[in-house]
Amino acid sequence: MEKRKKTSKRSASGKFNPVKAKLESLSECFEQLRNGLPETQEAYINGDRITHSYVKSCFLMIIQRAVDINNVITEFKGQTPHQQKHHSFLILHQTSAIDKETFDFFMRALECYENIINPYQELAPAQLYDVSRDLLAYGEVYTHQLKAYFEGPHRHKNRRGE
């Protein structure tokens, strides 16, 4: 078994950095999805129930972790997170933490998320495969954009300018 390289979850000031910790956890979820998602849509569709369940679980976990990160950022800015998941991405887009294309993708991904968790709706295996492949790409962009946001001029200011 391969040992993981430990990275510090503390910022330069020595304080615990919840966004960095959650981004590291999100990165692990992306790695799990990357390793569990078959190379082709056909292989996924013809895969067994365990493969389908694994991909669904990874997809749901990634979306939930992203929402958690968004909410921590919202709290950091001195605001109260909204109950609806899509608002967490809207706030990040409105503050220029994520771009419009990334925001639009996550709105589509949230629709799929809702279809997965709602027992009365269906999400076709081909659709879940496609959105999961896209999630790997957009997840990387989302992560880079958040890191850039915190390294930029916004990093130490909350709503009160502190």
C-alpha positions in Angstrom: 0.0 0.0 0.0 1.3 3.4 -1.0 1.9 6.0 1.8 0.3 9.4 1.3 2.5 12.4 1.7 1.2 14.5 4.5 0.5 18.2 3.9 0.0 20.8 6.5 -3.6 22.1 7.0 -2.3 25.1 8.8 -1.8 28.4 7.1 1.4 30.5 7.2 0.1 32.1 10.4 0.0 28.7 12.0 -3.8 28.6 12.2 -5.9 25.7 11.0 -7.1 26.4 7.5 -10.5 24.7 7.0 -10.7 25.5 3.3 -7.3 23.9 2.7 -8.3 20.9 4.7 -11.5 20.5 2.8 -9.8 20.9 -0.6 -7.4 18.1 0.4 -10.3 15.9 1.3 -12.0 16.9 -2.0 -8.9 16.0 -3.9 -9.0 12.5 -2.3 -12.6 12.1 -3.5 -11.6 13.1 -7.0 -8.8 10.5 -7.0 -11.3 7.8 -5.9 -13.7 8.8 -8.7 -10.8 8.9 -11.2 -9.8 5.4 -10.1 -13.3 3.9 -10.1 -14.8 5.4 -13.2 -14.3 3.0 -16.2 -12.4 4.4 -19.2 -15.5 4.4 -21.5 -19.2 5.1 -21.2 -19.9 1.6 -22.6 -17.8 -0.1 -20.0 -19.6 1.9 -17.3 -23.0 1.1 -18.6 -22.1 -2.6 -18.9 -20.5 -2.5 -15.5 -21.8 -4.3 -12.4 -24.0 -2.8 -9.7 -21.0 -2.2 -7.4 -19.3 0.0 -10.1 -22.5 2.0 -10.5 -23.0 2.4 -6.8 -19.3 3.4 -6.3 -19.5 6.1 -9.0 -22.7 7.4 -7.6 -21.3 7.6 -4.1 -18.1 9.4 -5.3 -20.2 11.9 -7.3 -22.5 12.6 -4.3 -19.6 13.0 -1.9 -17.7 15.4 -4.3 -20.7 17.6 -4.7 -21.4 17.7 -0.9 -17.7 18.5 -0.1 -17.8 21.3 -2.7 -20.9 22.7 -1.1 -19.2 22.4 2.4 -16.2 24.3 1.0 -18.4 27.0 -0.4 -20.2 27.4 2.9 -16.9 27.8 4.8 -15.9 30.5 2.3 -19.3 32.2 2.8 -18.8 32.1 6.6 -15.3 33.4 6.2 -16.7 36.4 4.3 -19.0 37.1 7.3 -22.2 35.8 5.7 -24.5 33.1 6.6 -24.6 30.1 4.2 -27.9 29.5 2.4 -29.7 26.3 2.9 -30.0 25.5 -0.8 -26.9 24.0 -2.4 -27.0 26.0 -5.6 -26.8 29.3 -3.6 -23.4 28.2 -2.3 -22.0 28.2 -5.8 -23.9 31.4 -6.7 -22.2 33.3 -3.9 -18.8 32.1 -5.1 -19.6 33.1 -8.6 -20.8 36.5 -7.5 -17.6 37.1 -5.5 -15.5 36.0 -8.6 -14.1 33.0 -6.8 -15.3 30.8 -9.6 -16.0 31.7 -13.2 -19.3 31.5 -15.1 -18.5 28.2 -16.9 -17.6 26.5 -13.6 -20.7 27.9 -12.0 -22.9 26.6 -14.9 -21.4 23.2 -14.7 -22.0 22.9 -11.0 -25.7 24.0 -11.6 -26.0 21.0 -14.0 -24.2 18.7 -11.6 -26.6 19.7 -8.8 -29.5 18.7 -11.0 -28.0 15.3 -11.4 -27.3 15.2 -7.6 -31.0 15.9 -7.0 -32.0 13.1 -9.4 -29.7 10.6 -7.7 -30.9 11.3 -4.2 -34.6 11.5 -5.2 -36.0 8.0 -5.2 -38.7 9.0 -7.7 -36.4 10.3 -10.4 -34.0 8.5 -12.7 -30.6 9.4 -13.9 -29.6 7.3 -16.8 -26.2 5.5 -16.4 -24.9 7.2 -19.6 -25.8 10.6 -18.1 -24.2 9.8 -14.8 -21.0 8.7 -16.6 -20.9 11.9 -18.7 -21.4 14.2 -15.7 -18.9 12.3 -13.6 -16.3 12.6 -16.4 -17.0 16.3 -16.6 -16.9 16.6 -12.8 -13.3 15.4 -12.9 -12.4 18.2 -15.3 -14.4 21.0 -13.7 -13.4 19.8 -10.2 -9.8 20.5 -11.1 -10.8 24.0 -12.5 -12.9 24.7 -9.3 -10.0 23.7 -7.1 -7.5 25.9 -9.0 -9.9 28.8 -9.0 -10.4 28.7 -5.3 -6.7 28.4 -4.6 -6.1 31.4 -6.9 -8.9 33.3 -5.2 -7.3 32.9 -1.8 -3.9 33.8 -3.1 -5.2 37.0 -4.7 -6.3 40.3 -3.3 -9.5 38.8 -1.7 -7.7 36.4 0.6 -7.9 38.3 3.9 -11.0 40.3 3.6 -14.4 39.4 4.8 -17.6 41.3 4.4 -16.5 43.9 6.9 -13.1 44.4 5.1 -11.2 42.6 7.8 
